[in-house]
Amino acid sequence: MDLILISGRSGSGKSTALHQLEDDGYFAIDNLPASLLPALVRDTAPGLPKQFRGIAVCIDARNAGWDLDMFPATLAALPDDARPRILFLDADDETLMRRFSETRRRHPLSSESLPLAEAIKHEAQLLEPLAAAATLTLDTRAMTIYELRDAIRQRLVGQDAEGMAVLVQSFGFKRGIPVDADLVFDLRMLPNPHWSAELRPKTGLDPAVAAYLEEHDITRQLFDDLAGFLDRWLPAYSESNRSYLTVAVGCTGGQHRSVYMARRLYDHLQGRHGQVQLRHRELVQASM
């Protein structure tokens, strides 16, 4: 049975993630006491209507502290056929404070005796057992709601709970390295189509941009090296019981070189390394 557990600090996007999973066909439950999780899976899963892909549960600091401390024991008590994937969302303290200020929401742990800044830090301590057990951690400080929903679809929805899912992602260094990247490759030594007036408005998905890059031997050499590296080492990552691996390839703006190379690596890995996904971060942003 596909069981996805969502946790994270308040303001990090847990509600957005849970709603996305609900939209994609999961039976969604918010604010479940952690100690009730084994009973929920044991009693609910057998009778779950067929239209549901699985169960998505949000467990966070609204739980009692002792319940969160016992989270490792709770996981161990799950039925044998439950293979939980645990998503932990977070952001830096400054971003979380800004989000609460903008929305004027009250933090669930704040009070007259515990101001917002201290509540945010205390919440991180309470959720440490869930953060330590996470199979996928996303830092949402630089994500819009749309980017987070896209990340949930890319990384969780429809993915087999067994095996390692590989995400090949293009990005632009001017917007920063993706916070969930495991392997990062810099492509800024390649010739830049941006300096061609004809190619500048196009992207790395355009045949004209691909043809321009492939005119240069360095492009072929770099692709061969990256493909060979991934072919050699992805099996080792998979054998280390990882559930997710993000391969990020970046250029200056994330429009041409990285998009082209990410697509080529994705095509190369398809059929070789199980679940392979492709995402162009800056193109997603530009389409919103």
Contacts in CASP RR format, 6 or more apart in sequence:
PFRMAT RR
TARGET T0000
AUTHOR 0000-0000-0000
METHOD contacts of the structure
MODEL  1
MDLILISGRSGSGKSTALHQLEDDGYFAIDNLPASLLPALVRDTAPGLPK
QFRGIAVCIDARNAGWDLDMFPATLAALPDDARPRILFLDADDETLMRRF
SETRRRHPLSSESLPLAEAIKHEAQLLEPLAAAATLTLDTRAMTIYELRD
AIRQRLVGQDAEGMAVLVQSFGFKRGIPVDADLVFDLRMLPNPHWSAELR
PKTGLDPAVAAYLEEHDITRQLFDDLAGFLDRWLPAYSESNRSYLTVAVG
CTGGQHRSVYMARRLYDHLQGRHGQVQLRHRELVQASM
1 41 0 8 1.000
1 45 0 8 1.000
1 48 0 8 1.000
1 54 0 8 1.000
1 55 0 8 1.000
1 81 0 8 1.000
1 82 0 8 1.000
1 83 0 8 1.000
2 26 0 8 1.000
2 53 0 8 1.000
2 54 0 8 1.000
2 55 0 8 1.000
2 83 0 8 1.000
2 85 0 8 1.000
2 161 0 8 1.000
3 41 0 8 1.000
3 45 0 8 1.000
3 54 0 8 1.000
3 55 0 8 1.000
3 57 0 8 1.000
3 78 0 8 1.000
3 82 0 8 1.000
3 83 0 8 1.000
3 84 0 8 1.000
3 85 0 8 1.000
3 161 0 8 1.000
4 21 0 8 1.000
4 26 0 8 1.000
4 54 0 8 1.000
4 55 0 8 1.000
4 56 0 8 1.000
4 57 0 8 1.000
4 84 0 8 1.000
4 85 0 8 1.000
4 86 0 8 1.000
4 87 0 8 1.000
4 156 0 8 1.000
5 37 0 8 1.000
5 56 0 8 1.000
5 57 0 8 1.000
5 58 0 8 1.000
5 59 0 8 1.000
5 84 0 8 1.000
5 85 0 8 1.000
5 86 0 8 1.000
5 87 0 8 1.000
5 130 0 8 1.000
6 14 0 8 1.000
6 17 0 8 1.000
6 18 0 8 1.000
6 21 0 8 1.000
6 56 0 8 1.000
6 57 0 8 1.000
6 58 0 8 1.000
6 59 0 8 1.000
6 87 0 8 1.000
6 89 0 8 1.000
7 14 0 8 1.000
7 58 0 8 1.000
7 59 0 8 1.000
7 60 0 8 1.000
7 86 0 8 1.000
7 87 0 8 1.000
7 88 0 8 1.000
7 89 0 8 1.000
7 127 0 8 1.000
7 130 0 8 1.000
7 131 0 8 1.000
7 134 0 8 1.000
8 14 0 8 1.000
8 60 0 8 1.000
8 61 0 8 1.000
8 88 0 8 1.000
8 89 0 8 1.000
8 90 0 8 1.000
8 127 0 8 1.000
8 130 0 8 1.000
8 131 0 8 1.000
9 60 0 8 1.000
9 61 0 8 1.000
9 89 0 8 1.000
9 90 0 8 1.000
9 91 0 8 1.000
9 96 0 8 1.000
9 120 0 8 1.000
9 123 0 8 1.000
9 124 0 8 1.000
9 127 0 8 1.000
10 60 0 8 1.000
10 61 0 8 1.000
10 96 0 8 1.000
10 100 0 8 1.000
10 107 0 8 1.000
10 108 0 8 1.000
10 109 0 8 1.000
10 120 0 8 1.000
10 123 0 8 1.000
11 91 0 8 1.000
11 96 0 8 1.000
11 99 0 8 1.000
11 100 0 8 1.000
12 89 0 8 1.000
12 90 0 8 1.000
12 91 0 8 1.000
12 96 0 8 1.000
12 140 0 8 1.000
13 89 0 8 1.000
13 140 0 8 1.000
13 148 0 8 1.000
14 58 0 8 1.000
14 60 0 8 1.000
14 89 0 8 1.000
15 30 0 8 1.000
15 58 0 8 1.000
16 145 0 8 1.000
16 148 0 8 1.000
16 149 0 8 1.000
16 152 0 8 1.000
17 58 0 8 1.000
17 87 0 8 1.000
17 89 0 8 1.000
17 148 0 8 1.000
17 152 0 8 1.000
18 28 0 8 1.000
18 30 0 8 1.000
18 56 0 8 1.000
18 58 0 8 1.000
19 28 0 8 1.000
20 148 0 8 1.000
20 149 0 8 1.000
20 152 0 8 1.000
20 153 0 8 1.000
20 157 0 8 1.000
21 28 0 8 1.000
21 56 0 8 1.000
21 152 0 8 1.000
21 156 0 8 1.000
21 157 0 8 1.000
22 28 0 8 1.000
22 56 0 8 1.000
24 53 0 8 1.000
24 153 0 8 1.000
24 157 0 8 1.000
24 158 0 8 1.000
25 51 0 8 1.000
25 52 0 8 1.000
25 53 0 8 1.000
25 54 0 8 1.000
26 52 0 8 1.000
26 53 0 8 1.000
26 54 0 8 1.000
26 55 0 8 1.000
26 56 0 8 1.000
27 44 0 8 1.000
27 48 0 8 1.000
27 52 0 8 1.000
27 54 0 8 1.000
27 55 0 8 1.000
27 56 0 8 1.000
28 55 0 8 1.000
28 56 0 8 1.000
28 57 0 8 1.000
28 58 0 8 1.000
29 40 0 8 1.000
29 55 0 8 1.000
29 56 0 8 1.000
29 57 0 8 1.000
29 58 0 8 1.000
30 58 0 8 1.000
31 58 0 8 1.000
31 59 0 8 1.000
31 60 0 8 1.000
31 62 0 8 1.000
31 63 0 8 1.000
32 40 0 8 1.000
32 57 0 8 1.000
32 58 0 8 1.000
32 59 0 8 1.000
33 63 0 8 1.000
33 64 0 8 1.000
33 67 0 8 1.000
34 59 0 8 1.000
34 63 0 8 1.000
34 67 0 8 1.000
34 68 0 8 1.000
34 70 0 8 1.000
34 71 0 8 1.000
34 74 0 8 1.000
35 67 0 8 1.000
35 70 0 8 1.000
35 74 0 8 1.000
37 57 0 8 1.000
37 59 0 8 1.000
37 74 0 8 1.000
37 78 0 8 1.000
38 74 0 8 1.000
38 77 0 8 1.000
38 78 0 8 1.000
38 79 0 8 1.000
40 55 0 8 1.000
40 57 0 8 1.000
41 55 0 8 1.000
41 78 0 8 1.000
41 79 0 8 1.000
41 82 0 8 1.000
42 79 0 8 1.000
44 55 0 8 1.000
45 55 0 8 1.000
45 79 0 8 1.000
45 82 0 8 1.000
48 54 0 8 1.000
48 55 0 8 1.000
53 157 0 8 1.000
53 158 0 8 1.000
59 68 0 8 1.000
59 71 0 8 1.000
59 130 0 8 1.000
60 127 0 8 1.000
61 68 0 8 1.000
61 108 0 8 1.000
61 109 0 8 1.000
61 123 0 8 1.000
61 126 0 8 1.000
61 127 0 8 1.000
62 108 0 8 1.000
65 126 0 8 1.000
68 126 0 8 1.000
68 127 0 8 1.000
68 129 0 8 1.000
68 130 0 8 1.000
69 129 0 8 1.000
71 129 0 8 1.000
71 130 0 8 1.000
71 133 0 8 1.000
72 129 0 8 1.000
72 133 0 8 1.000
75 84 0 8 1.000
75 133 0 8 1.000
78 84 0 8 1.000
83 161 0 8 1.000
83 162 0 8 1.000
85 135 0 8 1.000
85 136 0 8 1.000
85 156 0 8 1.000
85 161 0 8 1.000
85 243 0 8 1.000
86 130 0 8 1.000
86 133 0 8 1.000
86 134 0 8 1.000
86 135 0 8 1.000
86 136 0 8 1.000
87 134 0 8 1.000
87 135 0 8 1.000
87 136 0 8 1.000
87 137 0 8 1.000
87 138 0 8 1.000
87 152 0 8 1.000
87 156 0 8 1.000
88 127 0 8 1.000
88 130 0 8 1.000
88 131 0 8 1.000
88 134 0 8 1.000
88 136 0 8 1.000
88 137 0 8 1.000
88 138 0 8 1.000
89 137 0 8 1.000
89 138 0 8 1.000
89 140 0 8 1.000
89 148 0 8 1.000
90 124 0 8 1.000
90 131 0 8 1.000
90 137 0 8 1.000
90 138 0 8 1.000
90 139 0 8 1.000
90 140 0 8 1.000
91 99 0 8 1.000
91 139 0 8 1.000
91 140 0 8 1.000
91 141 0 8 1.000
92 139 0 8 1.000
92 141 0 8 1.000
93 117 0 8 1.000
93 120 0 8 1.000
93 121 0 8 1.000
95 140 0 8 1.000
95 141 0 8 1.000
96 120 0 8 1.000
97 116 0 8 1.000
97 117 0 8 1.000
97 120 0 8 1.000
100 106 0 8 1.000
100 107 0 8 1.000
100 116 0 8 1.000
107 116 0 8 1.000
107 119 0 8 1.000
107 120 0 8 1.000
107 123 0 8 1.000
109 119 0 8 1.000
109 122 0 8 1.000
109 123 0 8 1.000
109 126 0 8 1.000
110 116 0 8 1.000
110 119 0 8 1.000
111 119 0 8 1.000
114 122 0 8 1.000
124 131 0 8 1.000
131 137 0 8 1.000
135 243 0 8 1.000
135 244 0 8 1.000
136 155 0 8 1.000
136 156 0 8 1.000
136 180 0 8 1.000
136 243 0 8 1.000
136 244 0 8 1.000
137 180 0 8 1.000
138 148 0 8 1.000
138 151 0 8 1.000
138 155 0 8 1.000
138 179 0 8 1.000
138 180 0 8 1.000
139 179 0 8 1.000
139 180 0 8 1.000
140 148 0 8 1.000
141 179 0 8 1.000
142 175 0 8 1.000
142 176 0 8 1.000
142 179 0 8 1.000
143 151 0 8 1.000
144 285 0 8 1.000
144 288 0 8 1.000
146 284 0 8 1.000
146 288 0 8 1.000
147 281 0 8 1.000
147 284 0 8 1.000
147 285 0 8 1.000
150 279 0 8 1.000
150 284 0 8 1.000
151 180 0 8 1.000
154 167 0 8 1.000
154 277 0 8 1.000
154 279 0 8 1.000
155 165 0 8 1.000
155 167 0 8 1.000
155 244 0 8 1.000
155 277 0 8 1.000
159 165 0 8 1.000
159 275 0 8 1.000
160 275 0 8 1.000
163 238 0 8 1.000
163 243 0 8 1.000
163 274 0 8 1.000
163 275 0 8 1.000
164 234 0 8 1.000
164 237 0 8 1.000
164 238 0 8 1.000
164 242 0 8 1.000
164 243 0 8 1.000
164 244 0 8 1.000
164 245 0 8 1.000
164 273 0 8 1.000
164 274 0 8 1.000
164 275 0 8 1.000
165 243 0 8 1.000
165 244 0 8 1.000
165 245 0 8 1.000
165 275 0 8 1.000
165 276 0 8 1.000
165 277 0 8 1.000
166 234 0 8 1.000
166 244 0 8 1.000
166 245 0 8 1.000
166 246 0 8 1.000
166 247 0 8 1.000
166 269 0 8 1.000
166 273 0 8 1.000
166 274 0 8 1.000
166 275 0 8 1.000
166 276 0 8 1.000
166 277 0 8 1.000
167 244 0 8 1.000
167 245 0 8 1.000
167 246 0 8 1.000
167 247 0 8 1.000
167 276 0 8 1.000
167 277 0 8 1.000
167 278 0 8 1.000
167 279 0 8 1.000
168 247 0 8 1.000
168 249 0 8 1.000
168 262 0 8 1.000
168 265 0 8 1.000
168 266 0 8 1.000
168 269 0 8 1.000
168 276 0 8 1.000
168 277 0 8 1.000
168 278 0 8 1.000
168 279 0 8 1.000
169 178 0 8 1.000
169 181 0 8 1.000
169 246 0 8 1.000
169 247 0 8 1.000
169 248 0 8 1.000
169 249 0 8 1.000
169 262 0 8 1.000
169 278 0 8 1.000
169 279 0 8 1.000
169 280 0 8 1.000
169 281 0 8 1.000
170 248 0 8 1.000
170 249 0 8 1.000
170 250 0 8 1.000
170 251 0 8 1.000
170 254 0 8 1.000
170 258 0 8 1.000
170 259 0 8 1.000
170 261 0 8 1.000
170 262 0 8 1.000
170 263 0 8 1.000
170 279 0 8 1.000
170 280 0 8 1.000
170 281 0 8 1.000
170 282 0 8 1.000
170 283 0 8 1.000
171 177 0 8 1.000
171 178 0 8 1.000
171 248 0 8 1.000
171 249 0 8 1.000
171 250 0 8 1.000
171 254 0 8 1.000
171 258 0 8 1.000
171 281 0 8 1.000
171 282 0 8 1.000
172 250 0 8 1.000
172 251 0 8 1.000
172 252 0 8 1.000
172 253 0 8 1.000
172 254 0 8 1.000
172 255 0 8 1.000
172 258 0 8 1.000
172 281 0 8 1.000
172 282 0 8 1.000
173 186 0 8 1.000
173 188 0 8 1.000
173 250 0 8 1.000
173 251 0 8 1.000
173 252 0 8 1.000
173 253 0 8 1.000
174 252 0 8 1.000
174 253 0 8 1.000
175 253 0 8 1.000
175 281 0 8 1.000
175 282 0 8 1.000
175 285 0 8 1.000
177 184 0 8 1.000
177 248 0 8 1.000
178 246 0 8 1.000
178 248 0 8 1.000
178 281 0 8 1.000
180 246 0 8 1.000
181 246 0 8 1.000
181 247 0 8 1.000
181 248 0 8 1.000
182 237 0 8 1.000
182 245 0 8 1.000
182 246 0 8 1.000
182 247 0 8 1.000
182 248 0 8 1.000
183 245 0 8 1.000
183 246 0 8 1.000
183 247 0 8 1.000
183 248 0 8 1.000
184 248 0 8 1.000
184 249 0 8 1.000
184 250 0 8 1.000
185 226 0 8 1.000
185 247 0 8 1.000
185 248 0 8 1.000
185 249 0 8 1.000
185 250 0 8 1.000
186 250 0 8 1.000
187 222 0 8 1.000
187 249 0 8 1.000
187 250 0 8 1.000
187 251 0 8 1.000
187 257 0 8 1.000
187 258 0 8 1.000
187 261 0 8 1.000
188 250 0 8 1.000
188 251 0 8 1.000
188 252 0 8 1.000
188 257 0 8 1.000
189 218 0 8 1.000
189 222 0 8 1.000
190 213 0 8 1.000
190 216 0 8 1.000
190 218 0 8 1.000
190 219 0 8 1.000
190 222 0 8 1.000
190 251 0 8 1.000
190 257 0 8 1.000
190 261 0 8 1.000
191 212 0 8 1.000
191 213 0 8 1.000
191 216 0 8 1.000
191 218 0 8 1.000
191 219 0 8 1.000
192 251 0 8 1.000
192 252 0 8 1.000
192 256 0 8 1.000
192 257 0 8 1.000
193 199 0 8 1.000
193 200 0 8 1.000
193 202 0 8 1.000
193 204 0 8 1.000
193 209 0 8 1.000
193 212 0 8 1.000
193 213 0 8 1.000
193 256 0 8 1.000
193 257 0 8 1.000
194 200 0 8 1.000
194 252 0 8 1.000
194 253 0 8 1.000
194 255 0 8 1.000
194 256 0 8 1.000
196 212 0 8 1.000
198 208 0 8 1.000
199 206 0 8 1.000
199 208 0 8 1.000
199 209 0 8 1.000
199 212 0 8 1.000
199 256 0 8 1.000
202 208 0 8 1.000
202 209 0 8 1.000
202 256 0 8 1.000
203 209 0 8 1.000
203 255 0 8 1.000
203 256 0 8 1.000
203 259 0 8 1.000
203 280 0 8 1.000
203 283 0 8 1.000
204 210 0 8 1.000
204 213 0 8 1.000
204 255 0 8 1.000
204 256 0 8 1.000
204 257 0 8 1.000
204 259 0 8 1.000
204 260 0 8 1.000
204 263 0 8 1.000
205 259 0 8 1.000
205 260 0 8 1.000
205 263 0 8 1.000
205 280 0 8 1.000
205 283 0 8 1.000
209 256 0 8 1.000
209 260 0 8 1.000
210 260 0 8 1.000
213 219 0 8 1.000
213 256 0 8 1.000
213 257 0 8 1.000
213 260 0 8 1.000
214 220 0 8 1.000
222 261 0 8 1.000
223 261 0 8 1.000
223 264 0 8 1.000
223 265 0 8 1.000
226 249 0 8 1.000
226 261 0 8 1.000
226 265 0 8 1.000
227 265 0 8 1.000
227 268 0 8 1.000
230 247 0 8 1.000
230 265 0 8 1.000
230 268 0 8 1.000
230 269 0 8 1.000
230 273 0 8 1.000
231 272 0 8 1.000
234 245 0 8 1.000
234 269 0 8 1.000
234 273 0 8 1.000
235 273 0 8 1.000
237 245 0 8 1.000
238 273 0 8 1.000
247 265 0 8 1.000
249 258 0 8 1.000
249 261 0 8 1.000
249 262 0 8 1.000
249 265 0 8 1.000
250 257 0 8 1.000
250 258 0 8 1.000
251 257 0 8 1.000
251 258 0 8 1.000
253 282 0 8 1.000
254 280 0 8 1.000
254 281 0 8 1.000
254 282 0 8 1.000
254 283 0 8 1.000
255 282 0 8 1.000
255 283 0 8 1.000
258 280 0 8 1.000
259 280 0 8 1.000
259 282 0 8 1.000
259 283 0 8 1.000
262 278 0 8 1.000
262 280 0 8 1.000
263 278 0 8 1.000
266 276 0 8 1.000
266 277 0 8 1.000
266 278 0 8 1.000
269 276 0 8 1.000
270 276 0 8 1.000
END
